[in-house]
Amino acid sequence: MGICRSKNAQSAKTGLAEMTASSDGGAPLSLEPGEELPMPRGPLVPFLRGEGPDDSGRTLEEILSWNDNMMERVHNYVQWIFPTDEQSKFNYGAPLMTPEVQRFCRQDPVILANFDKTLTRFLAFLGLEMHGEPGKLRVSRAAFFDSRVPDCWVSMGGMGNHNWLRISRVLHCLGMIGKKEQQQALLACLEEMHKGGLQVRSALPHWRERAKV
C-alpha cells in the first residue's frame, strides 16, 4: 500500500506540474480524482467567483445589477467581468487573465456559471439574446434591440463605437475560458447583422481575429 500511495502522489504531482507548465489553455483539464488546481493569487478569481470585489470595491453581482445607462457610462468594469491576457489601454489597473487564472477558470464550475450570467447581461446591454441548448446555441437581436442602437451600434465618425471594442474583449475572453460555442454564436450574429445592413464593417476584422482565440 505504501508503494501505491507513493505512485499516486507522484502521478498527481506530475499531472499538476504538466498542467501548470502548459500555457495554451487548450483542451479541458484532466485532473486526478479528488485533485484540484490551487487558486491563483490576486483579486481576479475571487471576483469572478462572486466572493470578492474589484479594485473599486464593486462585486460581480453589483455590476450585473446595473442598468444599461450605468453600463454605458462606466468604463472600468468590463476589464474585470471579461478579462483577457492583454493589458487594457483604458484601465491599467485591471488584472490579466494569466495562464494560471485561465486554467482555473476553465475547471471551476462557479466561475463558468457566472460567466454565463455575465454574458447574458452584457448581450442584453447590446440588445441581443442567447437562444438554444448546448450544441445548438445562437445569438440574435432581442425585441428591444432598436432601443440599444444609439448607444451600442452607431459609429462615432471614423472611430467606430467604444462598445465594439468591448465586444472584441468579450469574444477574446470567451475563447480563453473555453466557451467557444458562445463565442462563435456571437460572431455569427455579428456577421449576420452586418449582412443585414448594420454599419459595423470597420469592426468585423477585429471581431473575427478575436474569435480565433
N, C-alpha and C positions, 0 to 999 in steps of 0.2 A: 504493500500500500504506500510505503514511503516513496518508492520509485515512481508510482503512478502520480502521486501528488507533485513530485518534482517535475515530471514531464509536463503535467498540465500547467503548472505555474510557468515553466519555461515557454510553453506554447502560447499562453496568454500574453506573456511579456513580448515574445517575438511578434505576435499579431498586432499588438498595440504599437510596437515600435515601427512596424511597416506602415501602419495607417498614419502615424504621426509624421513619418518621413515623406509620405506622399503629399503632393500639393495640387494635384489636378482636380480633386473633388469630383471624380468621375462616377464610378459605379457605386451603388448603395453599399454601406459599410457591412462587413461581415465580422461580427463580434463573437467571442467565446460565450457560452451560456453563463449568464449572470454577470458578464463583463460590461462595464460602462466606460465611456470616454470621460476623462476628467473635465470638469467645467473650466473653460478658458478664463483667465483673469481679465478684469476690466468690467466696465458697466454695461457693455452691449448685450451680452447673453441674458443677464437678469432683466434688462429692459424688454428684450424680445419675449421672454417668458412671462412678462407681466408682473414681475416681482421687484422691480427697481425703477428708478427714474432716469431720465436722460440728463444731460448737463444743465438743463434749465429747470429741473425739478418736476418735469411732467412725466406721467406714466403712459404706457401704451393705451390703456383703457381711456384715459382722459383725452388723448389726441384723437382716438377713434370716435369719441363722442362729439367732437367739434362739428359745427355746421359748415356748409360749403364756403360761406364768406370767410370764416376763420381759416379754413384750409387754404384758401386762395391768398389771404393776406399775410399769413405767417410763412417764413421761408426757411426756417432752420429745423424743421421736423422731419422732412421727407428723407433726409440722410440717415435718420435713425430708424424709421419704420421700413425702409428699403435700402439697407446698407450694401455697399459693394467693396471691391478691393482697390478702388481708385479714390484718391484724395479729392474731396469736393472743393470747387473753386469758390463756393458761396458759404461754406461752413467749415472752416479749417479745424474746428474742434471736434468734428464728428468722427466717431470711431470707424475703423475699417473692418471689412469682412476678411480677416486673416484666414489662412488655410485651416488653422485650428478651430476658429469660430465657424467656418463654413462646414467642416466635418461634423461639428457638434450639432449645428442646426439641422443637418440632413438626417440625423438619427434621433432627434428629440421630438417626441410627439406633441408636446405642449407648444413648442416654437412653431412647428409645422401647422398646427391647428390655428395658432394666432396669425400666421401669415395668410391663411385662407380668409380670416376675418378682415385683416388689413387690406388684402386685395379687393375683397367685396366692397369695403368702404371707399377705397380710392377709385374703383371703377364707377361707383355711384357719383362720386365727385365729378368725374369726367362725363357723366351722362350715359354710362354703359352698364351692362349687367352680364353676369355669367349664367349660362344655362347648361343643363345636362348632367349626366353621371360621369364618373371617371372613365376615361376611354372614349367618351363622346362629348367632351366639353366644347362649348363655343361661346364667344362673346359677341354681343350685338348692342345696338342702340337701345336705350331704355325709353319708356314712354315720355319721360321728361327731358330727353336729350336736347331739344331745342332751347330749353331754359339754361343749359350749360354752355351753349355755343359762345356767347360773348366772352366768358372767362377762359374757356379751355380750347376753343377751336378757331379763333380769329387771329390771323397773323398780324403782328405788330410791325408793319412795314417789311423791311427785308430781314428782320431779326427773328421772325417766327413768333413763337409763344413760349413763355417760360415753362408752361405745363408740358410742352413737348419734350423739354429736357427731363422733366420728371418722369415722363413715360419711358424715355431711354433708360433711366435708372431702374424703373420697375422691371423692364424686360431683362436687364442685366442681372438684377438681384434674383429674379425667379429662376434663371438658369443656374446661378451659383448654388442655390439651395435645392436643386433637383426638381423643381416644378416646371418641367419642360412642357407638359401638356397645356398648362395655364399660359405659359409664355407664348407658345405657338398659337393658341386660340386668340390671344390678344393681338398678336401680329397679324393674323388672318383678318381680324375685324378691321384693323387699321388699313390694311391693303384694300379691303372691300369698300371702306368709306372713301378712300382716295379714288377708286374706280367710279364711285357714285358721285363724284364731283367735289368732295371736300378738299380744300386747297391746303394740302399738307406735303406737297412734293419735296420741299426742302428738308423735311424731317425724315422722310422714308429711308434714305440710305443709312442714317444713324440708327433707326429702329431695326432695320434688317441686320446691321452689324451686331447690335447688342443682343439680338435674338439668336446669334450663333453661339453664345456662351453656354 
